[in-house]
Amino acid sequence: MKIVIAGGSGFLGSALVEALRARGDETIVLSRRGATPWTPDGTIGPWAREIDGAGAIVNLAGEPMPDK
């Protein structure tokens, strides 16, 4: 199954991505870091095409836990 994960590079997200990939799922990680950052500003950006065909979307985006 194709699963899109916003915040998939964080503490919880990275563990979830690893577990999903281990069971054979295709994971797409939306992250504010990296070469093509995801900007959660309410507009449709180039990242929106990643949602097409997804069986699930998980939102783990937020403030880093160590900052709290």
CHARMM-style PDB file with segment names, atoms N, HN, CA, C and O in Angstrom:
ATOM      1  N   MET     1       0.836  -1.162   0.000  1.00  0.00      PROA
ATOM      2  CA  MET     1       0.000   0.000   0.000  1.00  0.00      PROA
ATOM      3  C   MET     1       0.893   1.240   0.000  1.00  0.00      PROA
ATOM      4  O   MET     1       1.939   1.259   0.648  1.00  0.00      PROA
ATOM      5  N   LYS     2       0.483   2.253  -0.715  1.00  0.00      PROA
ATOM      6  HN  LYS     2      -0.367   2.238  -1.242  1.00  0.00      PROA
ATOM      7  CA  LYS     2       1.189   3.528  -0.715  1.00  0.00      PROA
ATOM      8  C   LYS     2       0.674   4.361   0.452  1.00  0.00      PROA
ATOM      9  O   LYS     2      -0.525   4.617   0.565  1.00  0.00      PROA
ATOM     10  N   ILE     3       1.601   4.783   1.325  1.00  0.00      PROA
ATOM     11  HN  ILE     3       2.574   4.575   1.234  1.00  0.00      PROA
ATOM     12  CA  ILE     3       1.248   5.560   2.507  1.00  0.00      PROA
ATOM     13  C   ILE     3       2.077   6.834   2.511  1.00  0.00      PROA
ATOM     14  O   ILE     3       3.306   6.785   2.443  1.00  0.00      PROA
ATOM     15  N   VAL     4       1.401   7.973   2.591  1.00  0.00      PROA
ATOM     16  HN  VAL     4       0.403   8.012   2.646  1.00  0.00      PROA
ATOM     17  CA  VAL     4       2.058   9.274   2.650  1.00  0.00      PROA
ATOM     18  C   VAL     4       2.129   9.692   4.115  1.00  0.00      PROA
ATOM     19  O   VAL     4       1.129   9.648   4.832  1.00  0.00      PROA
ATOM     20  N   ILE     5       3.330  10.101   4.556  1.00  0.00      PROA
ATOM     21  HN  ILE     5       4.142  10.137   3.973  1.00  0.00      PROA
ATOM     22  CA  ILE     5       3.521  10.462   5.956  1.00  0.00      PROA
ATOM     23  C   ILE     5       4.098  11.866   6.039  1.00  0.00      PROA
ATOM     24  O   ILE     5       5.244  12.100   5.654  1.00  0.00      PROA
ATOM     25  N   ALA     6       3.291  12.808   6.549  1.00  0.00      PROA
ATOM     26  HN  ALA     6       2.361  12.618   6.863  1.00  0.00      PROA
ATOM     27  CA  ALA     6       3.777  14.160   6.823  1.00  0.00      PROA
ATOM     28  C   ALA     6       4.478  14.109   8.173  1.00  0.00      PROA
ATOM     29  O   ALA     6       3.909  13.643   9.160  1.00  0.00      PROA
ATOM     30  N   GLY     7       5.701  14.586   8.211  1.00  0.00      PROA
ATOM     31  HN  GLY     7       6.163  14.965   7.409  1.00  0.00      PROA
ATOM     32  CA  GLY     7       6.469  14.491   9.442  1.00  0.00      PROA
ATOM     33  C   GLY     7       7.157  13.156   9.591  1.00  0.00      PROA
ATOM     34  O   GLY     7       7.488  12.747  10.704  1.00  0.00      PROA
ATOM     35  N   GLY     8       7.374  12.479   8.500  1.00  0.00      PROA
ATOM     36  HN  GLY     8       7.106  12.811   7.596  1.00  0.00      PROA
ATOM     37  CA  GLY     8       7.960  11.150   8.528  1.00  0.00      PROA
ATOM     38  C   GLY     8       9.443  11.096   8.808  1.00  0.00      PROA
ATOM     39  O   GLY     8      10.005  10.006   8.922  1.00  0.00      PROA
ATOM     40  N   SER     9      10.099  12.248   8.923  1.00  0.00      PROA
ATOM     41  HN  SER     9       9.642  13.133   8.831  1.00  0.00      PROA
ATOM     42  CA  SER     9      11.528  12.235   9.234  1.00  0.00      PROA
ATOM     43  C   SER     9      11.793  12.522  10.701  1.00  0.00      PROA
ATOM     44  O   SER     9      12.948  12.539  11.126  1.00  0.00      PROA
ATOM     45  N   GLY    10      10.746  12.748  11.482  1.00  0.00      PROA
ATOM     46  HN  GLY    10       9.808  12.734  11.136  1.00  0.00      PROA
ATOM     47  CA  GLY    10      10.898  13.027  12.907  1.00  0.00      PROA
ATOM     48  C   GLY    10      11.050  11.770  13.735  1.00  0.00      PROA
ATOM     49  O   GLY    10      11.203  10.673  13.197  1.00  0.00      PROA
ATOM     50  N   PHE    11      11.008  11.933  15.030  1.00  0.00      PROA
ATOM     51  HN  PHE    11      10.885  12.825  15.467  1.00  0.00      PROA
ATOM     52  CA  PHE    11      11.214  10.840  15.978  1.00  0.00      PROA
ATOM     53  C   PHE    11      10.214   9.708  15.766  1.00  0.00      PROA
ATOM     54  O   PHE    11      10.607   8.559  15.563  1.00  0.00      PROA
ATOM     55  N   LEU    12       8.929  10.026  15.813  1.00  0.00      PROA
ATOM     56  HN  LEU    12       8.609  10.959  15.977  1.00  0.00      PROA
ATOM     57  CA  LEU    12       7.900   8.994  15.618  1.00  0.00      PROA
ATOM     58  C   LEU    12       7.807   8.562  14.162  1.00  0.00      PROA
ATOM     59  O   LEU    12       7.669   7.376  13.860  1.00  0.00      PROA
ATOM     60  N   GLY    13       7.884   9.539  13.264  1.00  0.00      PROA
ATOM     61  HN  GLY    13       7.996  10.502  13.509  1.00  0.00      PROA
ATOM     62  CA  GLY    13       7.733   9.246  11.844  1.00  0.00      PROA
ATOM     63  C   GLY    13       8.782   8.309  11.300  1.00  0.00      PROA
ATOM     64  O   GLY    13       8.465   7.424  10.505  1.00  0.00      PROA
ATOM     65  N   SER    14      10.026   8.481  11.711  1.00  0.00      PROA
ATOM     66  HN  SER    14      10.283   9.199  12.357  1.00  0.00      PROA
ATOM     67  CA  SER    14      11.088   7.614  11.187  1.00  0.00      PROA
ATOM     68  C   SER    14      10.886   6.167  11.628  1.00  0.00      PROA
ATOM     69  O   SER    14      11.166   5.242  10.865  1.00  0.00      PROA
ATOM     70  N   ALA    15      10.403   5.965  12.848  1.00  0.00      PROA
ATOM     71  HN  ALA    15      10.175   6.717  13.468  1.00  0.00      PROA
ATOM     72  CA  ALA    15      10.118   4.601  13.309  1.00  0.00      PROA
ATOM     73  C   ALA    15       8.942   4.005  12.538  1.00  0.00      PROA
ATOM     74  O   ALA    15       8.957   2.826  12.186  1.00  0.00      PROA
ATOM     75  N   LEU    16       7.926   4.823  12.279  1.00  0.00      PROA
ATOM     76  HN  LEU    16       7.914   5.781  12.565  1.00  0.00      PROA
ATOM     77  CA  LEU    16       6.770   4.351  11.518  1.00  0.00      PROA
ATOM     78  C   LEU    16       7.170   3.990  10.095  1.00  0.00      PROA
ATOM     79  O   LEU    16       6.764   2.948   9.581  1.00  0.00      PROA
ATOM     80  N   VAL    17       7.960   4.841   9.456  1.00  0.00      PROA
ATOM     81  HN  VAL    17       8.289   5.688   9.874  1.00  0.00      PROA
ATOM     82  CA  VAL    17       8.419   4.568   8.087  1.00  0.00      PROA
ATOM     83  C   VAL    17       9.183   3.251   8.034  1.00  0.00      PROA
ATOM     84  O   VAL    17       8.964   2.440   7.135  1.00  0.00      PROA
ATOM     85  N   GLU    18      10.067   3.040   8.985  1.00  0.00      PROA
ATOM     86  HN  GLU    18      10.245   3.699   9.716  1.00  0.00      PROA
ATOM     87  CA  GLU    18      10.851   1.798   9.026  1.00  0.00      PROA
ATOM     88  C   GLU    18       9.946   0.578   9.157  1.00  0.00      PROA
ATOM     89  O   GLU    18      10.145  -0.420   8.464  1.00  0.00      PROA
ATOM     90  N   ALA    19       8.963   0.654  10.033  1.00  0.00      PROA
ATOM     91  HN  ALA    19       8.801   1.465  10.595  1.00  0.00      PROA
ATOM     92  CA  ALA    19       8.048  -0.480  10.237  1.00  0.00      PROA
ATOM     93  C   ALA    19       7.192  -0.743   9.002  1.00  0.00      PROA
ATOM     94  O   ALA    19       6.977  -1.896   8.627  1.00  0.00      PROA
ATOM     95  N   LEU    20       6.708   0.313   8.375  1.00  0.00      PROA
ATOM     96  HN  LEU    20       6.883   1.249   8.680  1.00  0.00      PROA
ATOM     97  CA  LEU    20       5.873   0.136   7.184  1.00  0.00      PROA
ATOM     98  C   LEU    20       6.670  -0.436   6.019  1.00  0.00      PROA
ATOM     99  O   LEU    20       6.187  -1.305   5.293  1.00  0.00      PROA
ATOM    100  N   ARG    21       7.887   0.052   5.846  1.00  0.00      PROA
ATOM    101  HN  ARG    21       8.280   0.758   6.435  1.00  0.00      PROA
ATOM    102  CA  ARG    21       8.737  -0.473   4.763  1.00  0.00      PROA
ATOM    103  C   ARG    21       9.100  -1.927   5.011  1.00  0.00      PROA
ATOM    104  O   ARG    21       9.200  -2.712   4.068  1.00  0.00      PROA
ATOM    105  N   ALA    22       9.298  -2.293   6.277  1.00  0.00      PROA
ATOM    106  HN  ALA    22       9.216  -1.655   7.043  1.00  0.00      PROA
ATOM    107  CA  ALA    22       9.642  -3.681   6.620  1.00  0.00      PROA
ATOM    108  C   ALA    22       8.514  -4.635   6.257  1.00  0.00      PROA
ATOM    109  O   ALA    22       8.762  -5.798   5.937  1.00  0.00      PROA
ATOM    110  N   ARG    23       7.282  -4.152   6.303  1.00  0.00      PROA
ATOM    111  HN  ARG    23       7.081  -3.207   6.563  1.00  0.00      PROA
ATOM    112  CA  ARG    23       6.158  -5.031   5.949  1.00  0.00      PROA
ATOM    113  C   ARG    23       5.792  -4.927   4.464  1.00  0.00      PROA
ATOM    114  O   ARG    23       4.840  -5.562   4.010  1.00  0.00      PROA
ATOM    115  N   GLY    24       6.555  -4.122   3.710  1.00  0.00      PROA
ATOM    116  HN  GLY    24       7.328  -3.607   4.079  1.00  0.00      PROA
ATOM    117  CA  GLY    24       6.386  -4.074   2.267  1.00  0.00      PROA
ATOM    118  C   GLY    24       5.586  -2.910   1.722  1.00  0.00      PROA
ATOM    119  O   GLY    24       5.295  -2.871   0.527  1.00  0.00      PROA
ATOM    120  N   ASP    25       5.222  -1.962   2.569  1.00  0.00      PROA
ATOM    121  HN  ASP    25       5.458  -1.993   3.540  1.00  0.00      PROA
ATOM    122  CA  ASP    25       4.474  -0.801   2.090  1.00  0.00      PROA
ATOM    123  C   ASP    25       5.399   0.201   1.405  1.00  0.00      PROA
ATOM    124  O   ASP    25       6.579   0.307   1.738  1.00  0.00      PROA
ATOM    125  N   GLU    26       4.845   0.929   0.449  1.00  0.00      PROA
ATOM    126  HN  GLU    26       3.886   0.843   0.179  1.00  0.00      PROA
ATOM    127  CA  GLU    26       5.547   2.047  -0.182  1.00  0.00      PROA
ATOM    128  C   GLU    26       5.276   3.275   0.676  1.00  0.00      PROA
ATOM    129  O   GLU    26       4.118   3.600   0.941  1.00  0.00      PROA
ATOM    130  N   THR    27       6.327   3.962   1.113  1.00  0.00      PROA
ATOM    131  HN  THR    27       7.267   3.698   0.898  1.00  0.00      PROA
ATOM    132  CA  THR    27       6.131   5.149   1.936  1.00  0.00      PROA
ATOM    133  C   THR    27       6.656   6.384   1.226  1.00  0.00      PROA
ATOM    134  O   THR    27       7.728   6.368   0.620  1.00  0.00      PROA
ATOM    135  N   ILE    28       5.885   7.445   1.314  1.00  0.00      PROA
ATOM    136  HN  ILE    28       5.015   7.458   1.806  1.00  0.00      PROA
ATOM    137  CA  ILE    28       6.273   8.748   0.792  1.00  0.00      PROA
ATOM    138  C   ILE    28       6.345   9.670   1.998  1.00  0.00      PROA
ATOM    139  O   ILE    28       5.351   9.847   2.703  1.00  0.00      PROA
ATOM    140  N   VAL    29       7.509  10.259   2.241  1.00  0.00      PROA
ATOM    141  HN  VAL    29       8.316  10.116   1.668  1.00  0.00      PROA
ATOM    142  CA  VAL    29       7.705  11.116   3.398  1.00  0.00      PROA
ATOM    143  C   VAL    29       7.674  12.578   2.962  1.00  0.00      PROA
ATOM    144  O   VAL    29       8.431  12.995   2.086  1.00  0.00      PROA
ATOM    145  N   LEU    30       6.784  13.347   3.588  1.00  0.00      PROA
ATOM    146  HN  LEU    30       6.169  13.008   4.300  1.00  0.00      PROA
ATOM    147  CA  LEU    30       6.757  14.796   3.393  1.00  0.00      PROA
ATOM    148  C   LEU    30       7.504  15.402   4.578  1.00  0.00      PROA
ATOM    149  O   LEU    30       7.137  15.192   5.734  1.00  0.00      PROA
ATOM    150  N   SER    31       8.559  16.157   4.269  1.00  0.00      PROA
ATOM    151  HN  SER    31       8.857  16.328   3.330  1.00  0.00      PROA
ATOM    152  CA  SER    31       9.393  16.720   5.319  1.00  0.00      PROA
ATOM    153  C   SER    31       9.724  18.168   5.002  1.00  0.00      PROA
ATOM    154  O   SER    31       9.841  18.543   3.836  1.00  0.00      PROA
ATOM    155  N   ARG    32       9.875  18.976   6.031  1.00  0.00      PROA
ATOM    156  HN  ARG    32       9.780  18.672   6.979  1.00  0.00      PROA
ATOM    157  CA  ARG    32      10.270  20.375   5.831  1.00  0.00      PROA
ATOM    158  C   ARG    32      11.766  20.490   5.626  1.00  0.00      PROA
ATOM    159  O   ARG    32      12.273  21.574   5.337  1.00  0.00      PROA
ATOM    160  N   ARG    33      12.479  19.382   5.772  1.00  0.00      PROA
ATOM    161  HN  ARG    33      12.068  18.501   6.007  1.00  0.00      PROA
ATOM    162  CA  ARG    33      13.924  19.347   5.540  1.00  0.00      PROA
ATOM    163  C   ARG    33      14.191  18.625   4.221  1.00  0.00      PROA
ATOM    164  O   ARG    33      13.331  17.903   3.715  1.00  0.00      PROA
ATOM    165  N   GLY    34      15.374  18.822   3.676  1.00  0.00      PROA
ATOM    166  HN  GLY    34      16.073  19.408   4.087  1.00  0.00      PROA
ATOM    167  CA  GLY    34      15.762  18.074   2.488  1.00  0.00      PROA
ATOM    168  C   GLY    34      15.792  18.927   1.234  1.00  0.00      PROA
ATOM    169  O   GLY    34      15.582  20.139   1.275  1.00  0.00      PROA
ATOM    170  N   ALA    35      16.057  18.264   0.121  1.00  0.00      PROA
ATOM    171  HN  ALA    35      16.228  17.279   0.088  1.00  0.00      PROA
ATOM    172  CA  ALA    35      16.238  18.955  -1.157  1.00  0.00      PROA
ATOM    173  C   ALA    35      14.948  19.580  -1.676  1.00  0.00      PROA
ATOM    174  O   ALA    35      14.976  20.664  -2.260  1.00  0.00      PROA
ATOM    175  N   THR    36      13.827  18.912  -1.469  1.00  0.00      PROA
ATOM    176  HN  THR    36      13.804  18.032  -0.995  1.00  0.00      PROA
ATOM    177  CA  THR    36      12.538  19.449  -1.907  1.00  0.00      PROA
ATOM    178  C   THR    36      11.606  19.516  -0.698  1.00  0.00      PROA
ATOM    179  O   THR    36      10.755  18.646  -0.511  1.00  0.00      PROA
ATOM    180  N   PRO    37      11.776  20.558   0.121  1.00  0.00      PROA
ATOM    181  CA  PRO    37      11.005  20.621   1.364  1.00  0.00      PROA
ATOM    182  C   PRO    37       9.516  20.797   1.140  1.00  0.00      PROA
ATOM    183  O   PRO    37       9.080  21.428   0.177  1.00  0.00      PROA
ATOM    184  N   TRP    38       8.755  20.228   2.045  1.00  0.00      PROA
ATOM    185  HN  TRP    38       9.109  19.715   2.828  1.00  0.00      PROA
ATOM    186  CA  TRP    38       7.309  20.377   2.076  1.00  0.00      PROA
ATOM    187  C   TRP    38       7.008  21.609   2.909  1.00  0.00      PROA
ATOM    188  O   TRP    38       7.490  21.730   4.036  1.00  0.00      PROA
ATOM    189  N   THR    39       6.221  22.520   2.372  1.00  0.00      PROA
ATOM    190  HN  THR    39       5.829  22.422   1.457  1.00  0.00      PROA
ATOM    191  CA  THR    39       5.862  23.730   3.097  1.00  0.00      PROA
ATOM    192  C   THR    39       4.376  23.666   3.416  1.00  0.00      PROA
ATOM    193  O   THR    39       3.554  23.891   2.528  1.00  0.00      PROA
ATOM    194  N   PRO    40       4.009  23.366   4.654  1.00  0.00      PROA
ATOM    195  CA  PRO    40       2.600  23.250   5.020  1.00  0.00      PROA
ATOM    196  C   PRO    40       1.955  24.632   5.206  1.00  0.00      PROA
ATOM    197  O   PRO    40       1.645  25.043   6.324  1.00  0.00      PROA
ATOM    198  N   ASP    41       1.762  25.333   4.087  1.00  0.00      PROA
ATOM    199  HN  ASP    41       2.013  24.999   3.179  1.00  0.00      PROA
ATOM    200  CA  ASP    41       1.237  26.694   4.153  1.00  0.00      PROA
ATOM    201  C   ASP    41      -0.193  26.810   3.630  1.00  0.00      PROA
ATOM    202  O   ASP    41      -0.688  27.918   3.428  1.00  0.00      PROA
ATOM    203  N   GLY    42      -0.852  25.689   3.413  1.00  0.00      PROA
ATOM    204  HN  GLY    42      -0.449  24.789   3.577  1.00  0.00      PROA
ATOM    205  CA  GLY    42      -2.239  25.710   2.962  1.00  0.00      PROA
ATOM    206  C   GLY    42      -2.410  25.789   1.457  1.00  0.00      PROA
ATOM    207  O   GLY    42      -3.538  25.759   0.964  1.00  0.00      PROA
ATOM    208  N   THR    43      -1.317  25.888   0.720  1.00  0.00      PROA
ATOM    209  HN  THR    43      -0.401  25.911   1.121  1.00  0.00      PROA
ATOM    210  CA  THR    43      -1.415  25.932  -0.734  1.00  0.00      PROA
ATOM    211  C   THR    43      -1.096  24.557  -1.312  1.00  0.00      PROA
ATOM    212  O   THR    43      -0.434  23.733  -0.682  1.00  0.00      PROA
ATOM    213  N   ILE    44      -1.581  24.337  -2.516  1.00  0.00      PROA
ATOM    214  HN  ILE    44      -2.119  25.007  -3.028  1.00  0.00      PROA
ATOM    215  CA  ILE    44      -1.267  23.090  -3.206  1.00  0.00      PROA
ATOM    216  C   ILE    44       0.078  23.277  -3.882  1.00  0.00      PROA
ATOM    217  O   ILE    44       0.239  24.141  -4.744  1.00  0.00      PROA
ATOM    218  N   GLY    45       1.025  22.475  -3.490  1.00  0.00      PROA
ATOM    219  HN  GLY    45       0.895  21.773  -2.790  1.00  0.00      PROA
ATOM    220  CA  GLY    45       2.369  22.543  -4.052  1.00  0.00      PROA
ATOM    221  C   GLY    45       2.666  21.285  -4.846  1.00  0.00      PROA
ATOM    222  O   GLY    45       1.789  20.439  -5.021  1.00  0.00      PROA
ATOM    223  N   PRO    46       3.901  21.153  -5.330  1.00  0.00      PROA
ATOM    224  CA  PRO    46       4.267  19.976  -6.115  1.00  0.00      PROA
ATOM    225  C   PRO    46       4.157  18.677  -5.327  1.00  0.00      PROA
ATOM    226  O   PRO    46       4.048  17.604  -5.921  1.00  0.00      PROA
ATOM    227  N   TRP    47       4.183  18.759  -3.994  1.00  0.00      PROA
ATOM    228  HN  TRP    47       4.272  19.631  -3.512  1.00  0.00      PROA
ATOM    229  CA  TRP    47       4.054  17.581  -3.142  1.00  0.00      PROA
ATOM    230  C   TRP    47       2.665  16.957  -3.234  1.00  0.00      PROA
ATOM    231  O   TRP    47       2.500  15.780  -2.913  1.00  0.00      PROA
ATOM    232  N   ALA    48       1.658  17.728  -3.669  1.00  0.00      PROA
ATOM    233  HN  ALA    48       1.793  18.684  -3.930  1.00  0.00      PROA
ATOM    234  CA  ALA    48       0.274  17.246  -3.689  1.00  0.00      PROA
ATOM    235  C   ALA    48       0.099  16.022  -4.584  1.00  0.00      PROA
ATOM    236  O   ALA    48      -0.768  15.189  -4.317  1.00  0.00      PROA
ATOM    237  N   ARG    49       0.889  15.897  -5.622  1.00  0.00      PROA
ATOM    238  HN  ARG    49       1.593  16.573  -5.839  1.00  0.00      PROA
ATOM    239  CA  ARG    49       0.759  14.735  -6.520  1.00  0.00      PROA
ATOM    240  C   ARG    49       1.115  13.432  -5.809  1.00  0.00      PROA
ATOM    241  O   ARG    49       0.711  12.357  -6.250  1.00  0.00      PROA
ATOM    242  N   GLU    50       1.869  13.520  -4.711  1.00  0.00      PROA
ATOM    243  HN  GLU    50       2.197  14.394  -4.352  1.00  0.00      PROA
ATOM    244  CA  GLU    50       2.238  12.324  -3.956  1.00  0.00      PROA
ATOM    245  C   GLU    50       1.025  11.676  -3.297  1.00  0.00      PROA
ATOM    246  O   GLU    50       1.052  10.486  -2.984  1.00  0.00      PROA
ATOM    247  N   ILE    51      -0.033  12.446  -3.087  1.00  0.00      PROA
ATOM    248  HN  ILE    51      -0.055  13.413  -3.342  1.00  0.00      PROA
ATOM    249  CA  ILE    51      -1.233  11.921  -2.445  1.00  0.00      PROA
ATOM    250  C   ILE    51      -2.023  11.022  -3.394  1.00  0.00      PROA
ATOM    251  O   ILE    51      -2.726  10.114  -2.950  1.00  0.00      PROA
ATOM    252  N   ASP    52      -1.908  11.276  -4.711  1.00  0.00      PROA
ATOM    253  HN  ASP    52      -1.337  12.014  -5.072  1.00  0.00      PROA
ATOM    254  CA  ASP    52      -2.635  10.471  -5.690  1.00  0.00      PROA
ATOM    255  C   ASP    52      -2.297   8.995  -5.527  1.00  0.00      PROA
ATOM    256  O   ASP    52      -1.126   8.615  -5.525  1.00  0.00      PROA
ATOM    257  N   GLY    53      -3.312   8.181  -5.393  1.00  0.00      PROA
ATOM    258  HN  GLY    53      -4.263   8.490  -5.394  1.00  0.00      PROA
ATOM    259  CA  GLY    53      -3.125   6.737  -5.288  1.00  0.00      PROA
ATOM    260  C   GLY    53      -2.744   6.242  -3.904  1.00  0.00      PROA
ATOM    261  O   GLY    53      -2.504   5.049  -3.718  1.00  0.00      PROA
ATOM    262  N   ALA    54      -2.686   7.133  -2.941  1.00  0.00      PROA
ATOM    263  HN  ALA    54      -2.881   8.102  -3.092  1.00  0.00      PROA
ATOM    264  CA  ALA    54      -2.321   6.712  -1.585  1.00  0.00      PROA
ATOM    265  C   ALA    54      -3.493   5.995  -0.927  1.00  0.00      PROA
ATOM    266  O   ALA    54      -4.645   6.405  -1.067  1.00  0.00      PROA
ATOM    267  N   GLY    55      -3.186   4.926  -0.212  1.00  0.00      PROA
ATOM    268  HN  GLY    55      -2.250   4.593  -0.098  1.00  0.00      PROA
ATOM    269  CA  GLY    55      -4.197   4.198   0.542  1.00  0.00      PROA
ATOM    270  C   GLY    55      -4.395   4.773   1.927  1.00  0.00      PROA
ATOM    271  O   GLY    55      -5.408   4.519   2.579  1.00  0.00      PROA
ATOM    272  N   ALA    56      -3.404   5.562   2.380  1.00  0.00      PROA
ATOM    273  HN  ALA    56      -2.581   5.768   1.851  1.00  0.00      PROA
ATOM    274  CA  ALA    56      -3.492   6.189   3.697  1.00  0.00      PROA
ATOM    275  C   ALA    56      -2.587   7.410   3.738  1.00  0.00      PROA
ATOM    276  O   ALA    56      -1.575   7.487   3.042  1.00  0.00      PROA
ATOM    277  N   ILE    57      -2.983   8.362   4.573  1.00  0.00      PROA
ATOM    278  HN  ILE    57      -3.806   8.300   5.138  1.00  0.00      PROA
ATOM    279  CA  ILE    57      -2.177   9.553   4.838  1.00  0.00      PROA
ATOM    280  C   ILE    57      -2.076   9.696   6.348  1.00  0.00      PROA
ATOM    281  O   ILE    57      -3.085   9.677   7.053  1.00  0.00      PROA
ATOM    282  N   VAL    58      -0.848   9.839   6.836  1.00  0.00      PROA
ATOM    283  HN  VAL    58      -0.029   9.854   6.263  1.00  0.00      PROA
ATOM    284  CA  VAL    58      -0.606   9.977   8.268  1.00  0.00      PROA
ATOM    285  C   VAL    58       0.019  11.347   8.498  1.00  0.00      PROA
ATOM    286  O   VAL    58       0.986  11.706   7.825  1.00  0.00      PROA
ATOM    287  N   ASN    59      -0.524  12.117   9.443  1.00  0.00      PROA
ATOM    288  HN  ASN    59      -1.309  11.826   9.989  1.00  0.00      PROA
ATOM    289  CA  ASN    59      -0.001  13.433   9.750  1.00  0.00      PROA
ATOM    290  C   ASN    59       0.680  13.419  11.115  1.00  0.00      PROA
ATOM    291  O   ASN    59       0.022  13.366  12.153  1.00  0.00      PROA
ATOM    292  N   LEU    60       2.000  13.466  11.092  1.00  0.00      PROA
ATOM    293  HN  LEU    60       2.535  13.509  10.248  1.00  0.00      PROA
ATOM    294  CA  LEU    60       2.793  13.550  12.316  1.00  0.00      PROA
ATOM    295  C   LEU    60       3.563  14.864  12.373  1.00  0.00      PROA
ATOM    296  O   LEU    60       4.453  15.029  13.208  1.00  0.00      PROA
ATOM    297  N   ALA    61       3.227  15.793  11.493  1.00  0.00      PROA
ATOM    298  HN  ALA    61       2.505  15.659  10.814  1.00  0.00      PROA
ATOM    299  CA  ALA    61       3.932  17.073  11.440  1.00  0.00      PROA
ATOM    300  C   ALA    61       3.594  17.893  12.672  1.00  0.00      PROA
ATOM    301  O   ALA    61       2.450  17.918  13.127  1.00  0.00      PROA
ATOM    302  N   GLY    62       4.589  18.551  13.193  1.00  0.00      PROA
ATOM    303  HN  GLY    62       5.518  18.531  12.824  1.00  0.00      PROA
ATOM    304  CA  GLY    62       4.382  19.406  14.358  1.00  0.00      PROA
ATOM    305  C   GLY    62       5.708  19.897  14.896  1.00  0.00      PROA
ATOM    306  O   GLY    62       6.746  19.795  14.241  1.00  0.00      PROA
ATOM    307  N   GLU    63       5.652  20.424  16.081  1.00  0.00      PROA
ATOM    308  HN  GLU    63       4.809  20.507  16.613  1.00  0.00      PROA
ATOM    309  CA  GLU    63       6.861  20.909  16.738  1.00  0.00      PROA
ATOM    310  C   GLU    63       7.704  19.732  17.213  1.00  0.00      PROA
ATOM    311  O   GLU    63       7.155  18.737  17.687  1.00  0.00      PROA
ATOM    312  N   PRO    64       9.033  19.825  17.094  1.00  0.00      PROA
ATOM    313  CA  PRO    64       9.886  18.755  17.603  1.00  0.00      PROA
ATOM    314  C   PRO    64       9.679  18.546  19.099  1.00  0.00      PROA
ATOM    315  O   PRO    64       9.558  19.509  19.857  1.00  0.00      PROA
ATOM    316  N   MET    65       9.638  17.298  19.515  1.00  0.00      PROA
ATOM    317  HN  MET    65       9.736  16.516  18.900  1.00  0.00      PROA
ATOM    318  CA  MET    65       9.404  16.993  20.926  1.00  0.00      PROA
ATOM    319  C   MET    65      10.490  17.534  21.845  1.00  0.00      PROA
ATOM    320  O   MET    65      10.154  17.986  22.939  1.00  0.00      PROA
ATOM    321  N   PRO    66      11.774  17.520  21.477  1.00  0.00      PROA
ATOM    322  CA  PRO    66      12.798  18.048  22.383  1.00  0.00      PROA
ATOM    323  C   PRO    66      12.629  19.547  22.653  1.00  0.00      PROA
ATOM    324  O   PRO    66      13.136  20.054  23.653  1.00  0.00      PROA
ATOM    325  N   ASP    67      11.918  20.259  21.766  1.00  0.00      PROA
ATOM    326  HN  ASP    67      11.506  19.847  20.954  1.00  0.00      PROA
ATOM    327  CA  ASP    67      11.716  21.688  21.958  1.00  0.00      PROA
ATOM    328  C   ASP    67      10.669  21.997  23.012  1.00  0.00      PROA
ATOM    329  O   ASP    67      10.509  23.155  23.396  1.00  0.00      PROA
ATOM    330  N   LYS    68       9.960  21.000  23.483  1.00  0.00      PROA
ATOM    331  HN  LYS    68      10.090  20.059  23.171  1.00  0.00      PROA
ATOM    332  CA  LYS    68       8.873  21.215  24.454  1.00  0.00      PROA
ATOM    333  C   LYS    68       9.260  20.811  25.842  1.00  0.00      PROA
ATOM    334  OT1 LYS    68       8.457  20.931  26.767  1.00  0.00      PROA
TER     335      LYS     68
END
